[in-house]
Amino acid sequence: MALKVELTHHAREKIKLLQELGFSVSEEQVVQTVLHPDRVESGRRGERIAQRRIGDRHVLRVPYVQRGEKIRIITVYPGRRERYERER
């Protein structure tokens, strides 16, 4: 069975805002970050945070929750690679 991925209204609005600010990111990139991340971390409230490199200086971070075969993307935000790619 394939995973079903949905974006919250907030996540869609955040993608639009990032595009308006000149940070090009698509819904497809967000979904692919969750399905094929470079790394996944635990969030503070039980969510998971998928991360994938986008460009030389940034990563895309996507907090989500998964229940069974359903993934709900909460939001999306860019981060600087030097902050999020260092070893923890």
C-alpha angles and dihedrals in degrees: 000000000000122000116254112222123196131178121218120234087252092055092051091049091049091053090052091048092050090050091050089052091053098258103127112214129147133205088247091056090050093050092046090051089059095042096042109021127172087220140354126211135185115254127219096256099044096274123126122236117214117200132194132173116250113182131334098299108028146060127200114232120199121185113204144159125224126204113178109307094345123094119190115196109214102188143325133227139170122238136187113261094227090060099046106028099057116107115269 
